[in-house]
Every structure is written in structure tokens, then in C-alpha cells.
Amino acid sequence: MTRLRRLFLAPSVTLTVLLFLTPLGILLVYTFLTRGAYGGMGAPWTLENWVRVADPLYLGILVRSVLAAAVSTLLCLVLGFPLALFISRAGRRKNLYLFLVVLPFWTSFLIRTYAWMFLLRDTGLINTLLISAGIVREPLPLLYNYGAVVLGLVYGYLPFMVLPLYAALERIDSNLLEASSDLGAHPWQTLKRVVLPLSAPGVRAGLILVFIPCLGAYLTPDLLGGGKTILIGTLIQNQFSTARDWPFGSAVSLALMAAVMVLLMVLARRHGDSLL
Amino acid sequence: MNRRIFLMGVPGLAGCSRGSLRLNIFNWSNYVASSTIPDFEMETGIRVRYAVYESNEEMLARVLSGNSGWDVVFPTHYYIEPMRQNNLLARLDHSYLPNLPNLASRFASPAWDPKLEWSVPYMWGASGILYNPAIGAPPAGWSDMWDNRLQGRMTMLDDPAEVLGAALKKLGLSLNETREAPLRRAQAEALRQKPLLRAYLNAEVRDQVVAGDVLACQAWATTSQQAIDAAPHLRFVYPAEGFALYADSAVILRESRRYDLAHRFIDYLLRPEVAAAVVLQSKAATANQQAYNRLPPGVAALPALFPPADTLARGEWFATMPAAAQRLRDRLWTEIKSA
């Protein structure tokens, strides 16, 4: 039995080690090397890259990225919860609505982000409509600011919130809701004391699935933020491109991964198996 | 009989040699005409794998390993010396490049490769200010990009060398400054400018200047000419304080095992009609004098692409940055972005 199990596990274990752990190991080795003059890296061995990660400049960028990711994740939850609740109660239309939620994945994320730029520009659709309707006289500054970045992140990762929430909400036995109402609970009370606690695993899964990619996002902050702010994803990308400092870029990305891992472990300890 | 001579004998048998002869070209995006590669394949029977990159760093990261599979790449001039030092480049054989004398005289012996031993200049460019005349008094220099009047309607390039370069020029310093104190002064200028800017944008600024969202921007001459083609009322100016110059050159990688075919491709690009077709489509300035001579008068006289000699004299070529200066500049840039 165990031999059979091993046999079946062998391909995925091999893939994980080869394609996931090995590159990670290489990245870790990079962080202890010195940058090459023109990219790449070489001797001597050094701890300098890790010392630099702790520099207030880079810590500040990390904090700013965590805040942006947290704000976006919470907005996703606020928007996603009612939507998931609606879909889970939609009866025969459920599948259609779920299909609509994942529909955006059919086109490239880059193209969808460009579409947002066309919507938000001074001469974009929204401003043109507002001006021609006489609501505003000067175009609103919708693009190239913090709000545009958060909007892009919320838009991009909302489905990752809705799907686990839907899965959790759908599983709730409707008899429980009836019982709650029979015992005299107001719908709001039912929501607060029955639906929310029972959907907590879905909420946690959604928060994690949205927060982590938001934290590492680099395309959205760059395109919708207009390069006026720097988030951790852009910082890492810069180290591998214009700065040509691969060891430092590796150190920053591993530090980011470590921070996320610690966060997940804390959550896992508190919630045990119900996490994800 | 070597492969080159064999090839010369069978251009008519292109169909037969198809598949056996391949050449891998890695170039900047929008740097050939749509007919450039198909015509070469048709004429020679060589199958070309053509891919594009968006930055020198992207290209270098790929070829640094020494077994990337590419034969010909197009680094910017200040990357040639580092690539040569890293043993990435093959020495050129001028006997395979009969079209080499077509180059303009100022590219026949450039400072970065005086004998063209390693590289053949292909296209060159500069950065300046693209603006909409609706702003009134036209900008004359970089200092006009610090004008409160245009708050929120200006952009700079999203490139540390260009933004710090413009600030250094505004201060009357060299683009290629490596000392900390002058670089800090340039950073202070850039920090002062940041609140006035809408964004830091590269080529994507083109559509926004054309649409009128952006009224003045730091832009590459090529991007600017493309914008002017779309909206002829736009203007481009070479800043009075000086500006950055760069040239992209064809090189053959040392790892290439198709040395002869690679030379053949580079020589093909040096043909006047081939290089002229690239200019017409990509709106980049060619380093090829014979190609320039063939351009229609309307294109040859475009001031953004082919400025007069006295304007060009204000330009300064980007230099290779020493590692320490590169790191300092990256830090200054990250501080600007974080502010």
C-alpha cells in the first residue's frame, strides 16, 4: 500500500522539488553573493544584501505594500461577500453567475489593465461621459494615483475572494437559517450569528488568496500608478532590470516570501485545519 | 567549400535549404520593417527566429549565460564594452560586411568601438521634450519641465538615467555624473519636480500626448515622431541645456555557431534600401548615410529624427556606469519613487 502511494506521489514530489524548491534554493544562494557589474553575480560571499533589506527605505516600501494589499483585500471582502451570498442563493442561475465571475480570466491581465487606463484617463470614457453630461467641468484625476492602484488590485483579485466565499456559503444548510428565523432572529442577526461564523473558513481562504498576490503585484501599481509610487513588486523587478542587482533583488523577494510564510503560519496555528 | 560559399551558389534553392539553416535574432521591439525579415528569408533561404526585448537588461540577462541560443543582438552602445569584457561578443570580420562603408561618418569610428571590431551601429536616438503648442510659450529646455503652470499635465520617462540625466543637465552637469554630491543635487531637483508630474511614463505616453491628456513630456525622439505622425500639431524640442544620445548596434554573440550567417544578416541590414525601409516604418534614426540619402525629403528633414549638426552638438552620449555609481543611482531613484 505505502509503495503504491509512493509511486503515485513520485511525479508531483519530483516536480515540486525540481521546479519549485530548486529555484528557491538557487535564489537563496544568490542572496549571499555580490552583484556583478552588469547583472549576474559572483564572489565574494557576503551578508550585505540581507543588511540592506533592513534599510528603512526598503522597510518603508514593504510597509506601504502591505497597507495597499490590506486595503485592497478588505475592499475585495466587502464587495465579494454580498456577491458570493447572492450567487449562493441564486438557484438555477448559480452556474451562469459563477461563469461571469471567472469570465475576465479569458483575456490577459495586461490587456484588462490597459482597458482600465482607457476608462480612467482624462480623455477616457468616464471623464468624457461626466463632462458631456455636465456633471464636472474639468476631468477628474482618476488615473495615476493610489486610488487607481487599489481599484486595479480589487478588480484583478475579486474573483479569488468570491470563489472561496461562494464555496463556503453554498455549504451552509438552509435549515439552519430557517431555524434562526423561527427562533426569532432578525435577518441581520442571522447573518451575524449564523452565516458569518459558518463562512469564516471561506473568508480566511479568500483573504489569503487575495492578500498574497496583491502584496507581490507589480503590473497594476506600475501601469495604474504611473510609476509615481514604488511597491515591493516593482522594487524587486527594478533590481533585476535597471539596477542590475540580482543578489539584492533575490534577498528582497525571499524576505517578502518569509514575511508571508510567517503570516500564514500564525494563521494556521490559530485556526488549525480550517485554514484553506 | 565552406557554408557561405555553398549558400551563395543556391539562392534559388531557398525551399531546399529551408529548415537546415537557421539564424536567431534578438532585437528591440519595433526595430525592423514588416518586410525586413521575410525578404531576408526569401532571398537567402535562411529561417530566422526573431524575438524582441524592451530593455538592455532584459537582453543581457538572457545572453549572460553564454548559451542563450541567440546569434545577433542589438545592445545600446554603452553595453558593448561590458559585454565584450564578459566575453560575450565575437569579433567581426569586415570582409563579410561589404556594406559597412554605408555608415554615416560619425558612426564609422565611434568612441565606444573605434574600429567597429565588435559592433555595427544600427539606429540611434535621443531624448527631448514633446509638447502640445496649446500650452502657449513653447518649452526651450529641461527647466521648463519644472514649470508650475503645467502641473499635472507633464510626464517624465520612467527611467533613472533619463530623469537624473535631465536634472543633471538642468544643473549644467554631465549626464554621466558618478559623484555623490552632484547626484544628490540632481535628486533634489527630481524630488522638487515630482509633485508637478502626472506620471513617469515611457513609450506609452505617446497615446496620451496625442489625446491631449499630457501637454509636455520627456520622450525619446522616436516615440515623439510617432506621436507627431498621429497628431501633426505636436512639437518636439531638443533641450537647450543638452540631452542624452544613444545608439543601438548589431553584435554577434561569441556563442553563435552561425558566424557567417550572422554576418550576412548584419550586412543585409546595412543595405541602404533595407535600412531606409526600417526608418520609414519605425521612425527611428538610422546610422546609415546611404539609407538616409534614400529617404523621401519629408522624412529626411524631420527635425525630431535628424536634427542639424549644431543641435546634435549639445547631445551627450550615455556612458557605462561603474557598479558603485549604478547602485547609488538606483538608491536615489528608489528614494524619488518612495517620496
Contacts between the chains, C-beta under 8 A, distances in Angstrom:
chain1	res1	chain2	res2	distance
A	35	B	323	6.8
A	35	B	327	7.7
A	37	B	82	6.6
A	37	B	322	7.5
A	37	B	323	4.5
A	37	B	326	8.0
A	38	B	60	6.3
A	38	B	64	8.0
A	38	B	79	7.5
A	38	B	82	4.2
A	38	B	83	7.6
A	38	B	86	6.7
A	39	B	57	6.3
A	39	B	60	5.2
A	39	B	61	5.7
A	39	B	64	6.0
A	40	B	64	5.1
A	57	B	331	7.3
A	57	B	334	6.3
A	57	B	335	6.3
A	57	B	338	6.5
A	58	B	334	7.8
A	60	B	338	6.2
A	61	B	334	7.5
A	61	B	338	5.9
A	64	B	338	7.7
A	121	B	208	6.8
A	121	B	211	7.1
A	121	B	213	5.5
A	122	B	211	7.8
A	122	B	212	7.6
A	122	B	213	4.2
A	123	B	211	4.4
A	123	B	212	6.0
A	123	B	213	5.4
A	141	B	152	6.9
A	143	B	199	7.9
A	144	B	198	5.7
A	144	B	199	4.3
A	225	B	199	7.9
A	226	B	155	7.7
A	226	B	198	6.6
A	226	B	199	2.6
A	226	B	200	6.4
A	226	B	201	6.5
A	227	B	158	4.3
A	227	B	199	5.9
A	227	B	200	3.5
A	227	B	201	6.9
A	227	B	337	7.1
A	228	B	194	7.0
A	228	B	197	7.0
A	228	B	199	5.9
A	228	B	200	6.5
A	228	B	337	7.4
A	229	B	337	6.7
A	229	B	338	7.6
A	230	B	334	6.2
A	230	B	337	3.8
A	230	B	338	5.5
A	234	B	337	7.8
A	235	B	334	6.7
A	238	B	330	7.1
A	238	B	333	7.9
A	238	B	334	7.3
A	239	B	330	7.8
A	240	B	57	7.4
A	240	B	61	7.1
A	241	B	55	6.0
A	241	B	57	4.4
A	241	B	58	6.7
A	242	B	55	7.6
A	242	B	57	6.3
A	242	B	159	7.1
A	242	B	160	6.0
A	242	B	161	7.9
A	242	B	330	6.9
A	242	B	333	7.7
A	243	B	326	7.0
A	243	B	327	7.3
A	243	B	330	3.8
A	244	B	57	6.0
A	244	B	60	7.9
A	244	B	326	6.5
A	245	B	327	6.7
A	245	B	330	6.8
